[in-house]
Amino acid sequence: MNPPTIYLASGSPRRREILTNLGYHVLRLPAEIDETPYPSENATDYVQRMARMKNSAALTTWQQNQQQPPEFPLISADTTVSLNNLILGKPANPDDAFRMLKLLSGRQHQVHTAVCIYWHNHTSDILQTSTVHFAPLQDEQITAYIATGEPLDKAGAYGIQGLGGMLVEYISGSFTGIMGLPVYETTQLLSQYGCTPLNQSQSISSVPV
């Protein structure tokens, strides 16, 4: 039996890998948006707004090209890091990455991931928050990590699934949520639409009430 198909409004290879490993057939849709936070916008409001905007942008692009609704669920997600409600997005350059990692050094911060799903004129979303505690970092350690290039495309300037995992003492929450897509919450949301690789015979035509 063919795996269930979903559209992913994200260019993140990590999100695609997570969904593919779960057994989904993933088709990407472009979602270009302005990711600038509003003045005084808190981190959870921001990340949920980004996920919804990505979903809406991808849906608009699809409808302009296809002139019909998408035939599979459309999923979008956004992840941000916050320290005392200071939003730490993707660093603008290596100096910005250094600044962020110095802020996180030896401290506890939150990683918020919002997931939004559109299907049959119905939108559902969730927010997952995890806490990450960084080890104290030496400047030389930060500089060496930045030189690998890994921090430059990641919220908070680190990737927990890569070399950045060596900077983390412990976490509380969802490891995959910190990566960019919380597996439990996302599959629970998709299962409301009957879209789960654990029950592929179930129809995906129903909409949750």
C-alpha positions, 0 to 999 in steps of 0.5 A, a space after each residue: 500500500 502506498 504511504 500517505 501523502 502530505 504537502 510540506 510548506 517548509 524548506 527544512 531538510 530536518 522536517 522533511 526527514 522526520 516526516 519521511 522517516 515516519 512513513 509519509 510521502 512528502 511533497 514540498 510547496 514554497 512558502 515565502 513570508 516576511 519573518 520579522 517579529 512585530 514590536 513587543 510580540 512574544 515568542 509563542 505568538 510569533 512562532 504560531 503566526 509564522 506557521 499559519 502564514 507559511 501555510 497560507 502562503 503555500 496554499 495561495 501559491 497552490 491555488 494560483 497554479 492549480 485552480 483547485 484545493 490541494 488533494 492532500 493535507 498541507 502542513 507547515 511549521 516554524 521553530 524559534 528560540 526564546 530567552 526570557 521572551 527575547 526571540 532568537 531566530 536564525 542568525 544574520 551572520 557569524 557575529 550574530 551567531 556568536 552573540 546568540 550562543 554567548 547569551 545561551 551559554 550556561 543558561 536555560 531557554 525555551 524552544 517553541 515549535 508551532 505546527 499548522 495543518 490545512 485540509 478541506 477548508 479546515 485549519 488545525 494547529 498546535 504549539 509545543 514548547 521544550 526547555 533546553 539547558 546549555 553548558 557553560 561555553 568558552 569563546 573558543 568553543 563557540 568560534 569553532 562551532 560557528 566555523 563548521 557553518 552549522 549554526 547559520 541556518 538554525 533558530 538560536 544558532 545551534 542544531 541539537 541533532 548535530 554538533 550543537 548537541 554537544 553544547 546541551 546539558 539536558 532538555 525537558 520536552 520534545 527532542 524532535 520539537 527542538 529539531 523543528 517538528 514534534 513527532 507526537 503532537 504532529 502525528 496526533 494532529 495528522 491522525 485527526 484527518 486520518 493521515 497516519 502511516 500506522 493506519 494507512 487504510 483509513 480515509 483522509 477525506 474526513 475533517 475533525 469536528 
